[in-house]
Amino acid sequence: MPANKEFDLGGINHLALVSSDMQRTIDFYSGVLGMPLIKTLDLPAGMGQHFFFDCGGGDCVAFFWFPDAPDGVPGISAPKTRPEQGELLSAVGSMNHVAFHVPVEKFEEYRTRLQEKGVEVSPILNHDDSEWGVAPTFDDGVFVRSFYFQDPDGILLEFACWTRTFDESDVSHTPKTAADRTAPKEKSNAAPA
């Protein structure tokens, strides 16, 4: 992988999400996924809470709980469903999903283990560079294997494992710009001149 020549980054310190029920979040992330709860904070002036879970490799997934947080809006603040159910869209600036790296040799075992814990998981997706981006079977063109599931608040999660090393040929697409978007643009609040 190419090295970062600007900053010596060591991965993700934490990704902060919002929970509707911190106890239910602990039950899922520690109880089902086994992530140790490593730090808890009550925010000042009754603003809420901030809890941190160790998700491996020195990285954390964290949650805020705010007493007055609005409900999420599926299809806007997060995808409506899992990708294999036909929905991956979420709004600009939203957090679409969190992918946790798992060892390739334990990938299928972990999927079975989640199912045994009552978690509804997607089929295994063998991501490749084909027209639809998914191969029907695991072959040499597959660069990552993954499956998706959701937490109790509907946050889309993924277990993923890289299956090959990338090279220069893996960066070959022209980036799209705001001008390429088809979604309605925000209306200006400016008064007409």
N, C-alpha and C positions, 0 to 999 in steps of 0.2 A: 504494500500500500504506500502511496506517496506520503512523505513527511510534511507536517505543518511547518512552514518556514517563518511564520509570524509569531505564533504563541506555542508554548509547551503545554498543551492541554492533555490532561490525563483521563479523559472520558467525561461522563455526565456526573456532576456532583449530586444533583437531585433534579427530578422533574416534579413540579408541584401541580396537583390536581385538586378538585373540590369534591368533598363528600357530603352526602345528605345525612348520614348517620355514621359517626365515627366508630361506634362499637361494631356495627355491621361491617365496616371497612376493615377493622382489626380482625374480626372473625374470618373474613375472606382472605386478606393478604397474609396474615400470620397463620390462621387456622387451616386454610385450604392450600395456599401457595407456599406456606412455610417460611415466609420472610420475617426475620426477627424485627420486632418493634424496638428501635434503638434510641429514640428521643421523642419526648412529648413536651409541648409548650401550650400554656394558656396565653392567648394574646392579650395585650393590655386593654383596659377599659371595657372588658366584656365583648371584645370584637370577635372572639371565637377561639379556635384551637389550630395547632399546626403539629402534625405527627409525622415521623420519619421511619421508613422501613428499609432495611438493608436488602437490596436486590442482587447483591453479588458484585465482585470485581471492584469493590470500593465505591459503588454507585448506590444511590437511594432513590426510591419513589416516595414522595411526600404528599400529604393531604392537608388541605385547609378544611375546617368546618366553620361556616359563618352562620349565625342565627337567622340572618335575613337574606341568605343567598337565594336568588331566583332559581326555579327549576330549569334544568337543561331542556333544550328544544331539539329532539332527534331530527337529524337531517340538516340542522343548522350548527348547533354547538358540538355535535358529534354525529357519526354515521347513524342512520336509522337501525341498521342490522349489521350482521357480519357480511363480509365481501361475497361469500359464496351464495348468499341469499339475494344478491343483486344490488347491494347498496354499499358504496364506499364514500360517497360525497359528504363533505362537511364544509362549513363556511371558511372563507379566508380568515386567517388568524386563529382558527380553532385548533384544538389538539385532536388529530384524527385517531391515532392509536399509539400504544406503547408496545414495542417489540422487545422481549427479553431473550437474550442469547442463551441457548442451551446446547450441551454437547451433542454432536451429531450421533454418537453411539447410543445416547439415551433418549433421543427425540421421540421415537414411537412409544417407548415405555412411559414417558411423561404424559403423552396424550391419553394413553390407557388409564394412567393413575388419576388424571383429572376426571375422566369419565366415571371412574369408580367412586369419586368423591361427589358425584352428582352434577358436575359442571357440563353444560352442553357445549361441545366443541365442533368446529367445522371439520370437513374432510381435510386430509393432508393436501396441501398445495405445493406442487413442484414448480417453483418459479423459474422460467427460462426466457429466452429472447424471441420466442415464437410470436405469431400474430396476436394471440390472446394472452400471452405471458405466462401460461401454465401448461406444463407437459402432463399427459395422462399417466406417465410412469416416470420413475426416477432414472435419468440417463445422464450422459456426459454433458449435455447442454444446460442442465439444472444448476443454478448458482446459489439458490437458497431454498430450503424446505421449511414450511411453516404451517401452523394452524392457528385459528382465531377462536376467541371466547370472550365473554363479557363479565365484568364485575357486577356486584349488586346494583350499582348506579347506572349500568349500561355502558360504562367506559370500555371501549374496544381494546382488547389485549391480544398479544400474539406471542407464541413461542417460536423462535426461528433459529436455524443453524446454517451457517455458510457451508457450502459443499465444494467450493473451488476458490482459487486465488484469482483476483482481478488483475488485468493488465491494461495497457493503453487502449486496446480495442473495446473495452467496456465503457468508455466515455466517448460516445459517438452521436449524440442527439443535440440538435439545435434547441436552446432554451426558448420556451414560449414567454411572451410578455403580456402585460396588462391589455394591450391592444388585441391579443388573440382571444380574450375571454368572451363568452357568449352570455354570461349572466348579466342581469340588469345592473347598471352602474348606480352608485348611490346618488340620490338627487341632492343638489346643492340647496342649502338653507338660505342662500343669499337672496335679498330682495331684488326684484327685477329693476333694471336701470331705466 
